[in-house]
Amino acid sequence: MIRKNIFILTLGGLALLLLPVYPKSSTLDFGGHVDASLVYIFILLITGISKIKLLIGLIVLFCYLGLSDSYAYLELTAKILTCFIFITYIQKFFWENLRNDSIMLLIFLLLFYSISFILYSGVFQVGLSEYGTFVGIPIIYNFFISMILLIIIKYTSWPRAKDQTYQF
Amino acid sequence: MLSKRNKKYLFLTALGSILIFVFLFLNLNFYFSNLLISKLSYKSDYLSNNSILKERISLLEARIKLQEAIVDENLSLKENLNYNLPKSLSLLNTELIIISPFTFTSSGIINKGSLDRVKKGSLVISPKGLVGKVAEVNKQFSKVLFTFNPNFAVMVYVGESKIPGILKGNGISSRIKYITTDQEVVVGDNVFIATNTIQEYPGIRIGEISGVVDYEGFLNLSIKDLINPRNAKFVTVIIND
């Protein structure tokens, strides 16, 4: 029923998009350690790739880019590159179940932070230990939040098949 | 015998009358329903008192929640006021209303702008340390670059001999650069905001040196007391007119 209600879907989508921007909004902020765009992109990719989902992902990224400054293009590049590598080389080779999804999530996060490290060490000469200290906690937070959302959305959602009655 | 035209006229008149009657009836019902209910309907005093008390309890509970939120805000604002700064500075307490959701290049928006005398380049602090610098000013809000934003740069003095350097963000942390290797800097040296900037800040201490690295003829200094501003909600802008 909710799936068919475009108004509720749009409203929910807007709330999900805008609320993490406000500090201490009790949504996905968790002390500023969670990257909401990264979580949303992973959820969109892992629940089945389609043109609409890719478009939504791009809208999320560009919406958040508008709230950042010029150097955010570097992070945007890292995120788009991560998505491309993830879709092309990783996601196809995993059978879909909860354990594999959690492995894919870990690969997705490590891929993004590795690409970011390459970019930032190239541009700003950032050291590995300094980088590791900075991203250590965000990786853990992003992993657990994405995992919780994934379980809620993908594995505990209402069954799509209609109930059938049998008479014996 | 009525003609076809008259029949049609009568039908339309009757329909119009019914519609007007229904409209008026509904309106009157709406306006007088409260009066009718209070005067004519039967109710038990015991039950009505009970429901009134229940409503009052839920109202009071909501008020308590609001009060608790206000008390929390007041506590964090008090912390801001206790920040150890020279009395000559004029400070403006403000709230970070939006924080950029990207991980590395972080900036935020505060709810004070040019109408509140905020200027481009003003420093933003919190009781825990330096938060950043105002980068853009609008009438009612301003954009703040956090210390680890690559666009953030502020001139500082290191140690008692006031060695000048530039504190600059690199997306992950903020480091002091452009100090030549012939200068004597050791771990534990205090770092102050430079006094020869446009804002003419008095020497505000922002932290101490935690690491010294020699990099291509210049010292690359890490600083200890910089905070992660993503946790901050209430911050203070140093206006210094």
Interface residues (C-beta under 8 A of the other chain):
Chain A: P20 V21 Y22 P23 K24 D29 G31 G32 H33 D35 A36 S37 L38 Y64 L65 L67 S68 D69 S70 Y71 A72 L74 E75 S116 Y120 F124 Q125 V126 E130 Y131 F134 V135 P138
Chain B: L96 I97 I98 I99 S100 P101 F102 T103 F104 T105 S106 S107 G108 I109 A135 L145 N149 P150 N151 N170 G171 I172 S173 Y215 S222 N228 R230 N231 A232 K233
